[in-house]
Each structure stands twice: as C-alpha cells, then as structure tokens.
Amino acid sequence: MTATPPWLKNSTSSAAKTRTAVGNRRAWEERSVHELLRAKRHGGTISVILCDLDNFKTVNDTLGHAAGDRVLRATAALLTGRARATDLVVRLGGDGFCVLGPRHSAPRRPDTRP
C-alpha cells in the first residue's frame, strides 16, 4: 500500500477514505477550491489532468470486481508515483481520476526568454 499523502494525514473526513489510497471527489472539491483561490490571490498557476480508464467496465464484467479493484489501485499508484508531494491525486468515481498540480507552470520552450 502507498504512503498517505501529507494533505490527508490528519484528515478525519470521508475525503481520506477510499479503496485506492488516494483522495475522492470530496477531497477534490475541498482542495481544488482552496488551490484556485490561492492561485488567484498570488497570481499563481495550477495544472489539472483528467483521465479515465477505457473499457474498464469490460474488466469488471469479464474478470470480476476484484480484478477491477486491482486495476484501480494500480492506476492510483501509477499516478501517485508520478505526482509531486504537493499534488492532489483523486479518484472522482467509477474509472475517473484527476491530478491537481498547484503552483505548476508549463515547461518553457528552449527558444523563449523568462
């Protein structure tokens, strides 16, 4: 099992309770509003990545829900492993995941100046 992200360690809300060891829709709703307001207040930026698993229903229907749960946990672990410690990785529900990257900027092209 993956380590608990710092933003969930002291949480008692249902935002911390999920089978994939990442936040859920409630965590997204709470944290995204906070990060959007912070970015607006400080002139900062955020990145949002939305993804879903193609043909996930087929996994559940043909291999069973235990296999589907393993796919969800593996996906959550992959996203969490690639995310920064300050990023929020959540399962929005079903086969949908989201990564919120606060204070993130797009890579600068080599031919541009700061």
N, C-alpha and C positions, 0 to 999 in steps of 0.2 A: 504494500500500500504506500502511496506517496505521502510526503510530509504535509501537514496542514499549512496552507498559506498564511503569512503573517496577518493578513486582514481578516482571517476567520478565527484565529487562535482564541480570542476571548469572547467570541460571539455565542450568545445563547439563543439567537433567533433561528427560525427554520431555514434561514439562508445558508446555514452551515450543515444542514442535514441532507445528504444526498448519497445515492449509491455509487456515484462516480468519483467521490472525494474532491469535487470541485463545487463552486457555488451553483446556485439555482437561479431561477427567474427573479426571485425576491432579492437575492444578492445583487443581481444586475440592476434592478430598479433602484435599490438603495445607493449603490456605488456610482452608477453612471450619472445620476443627477448631481451627486457631490463633485465628481470629476469635471463635468461640463461647467458647473458654476465656478469651480476653481480655475479652469482654463479661461473662461470669460473674464474673470476678475483679474488674472495675472497676464492676460494676453498669450496664454499657452496654447498648446495643441494636444489633441488626442488622436489615437488611431482606433478603429473598430474593424474587426474581422468577423464576419458572419459565415458560418458553414453548416452544411447538413450532410448526412450520410446517404448517398444514393443507394436505392434498393435495400434499405435497412429492414423494411417490412418483410422482404423475402428471407432475410436471415432469421428473423423471429418465426416466420411461418414454416420454414423448412428445417431449421436446426434447433428451434426451441428458444424460449426466453432466456435460459441460462447462457446460451451462446450469444444472444443479443446483448445481455448484460456484460459479457466479456468484451465484446466489440466496443460498447460504450465506455467501459473502463480503460481499454487500450487507447481509444481516441482521446479521452480526457488526459491520460498520462502523456501521450504524444504532445498535445497542445501545452500542457503544463511544463513539460520538459523543454520546450522551445520558448516559453514565455519568460519575461524578466520577473524578478521578485515583486516588482510593483504592479505588474499586470494582473488583470482580473480575468480568469477563465471560468466560464459558466456553461452549464447545460440548460438551455432555455426550455427544454421539454422535448419529448419524442427523440428525434435524431438531430436536433439543432443545437449547435454550440456557438459561443461568442467569446471573443477575446477583446478586452478593452485595454488599450495601452496609453495611460496618462503620460503627459509630458513627452510625447513622442513626435519626432519630426521625420519627414520623408528624407531618404538619403539624398545628398546633394550630388548633382551631376558633376563629373570631373572638370567640365569646361565652364563652370559658373563660379562667381566670387561670393564670399559670405556677405 
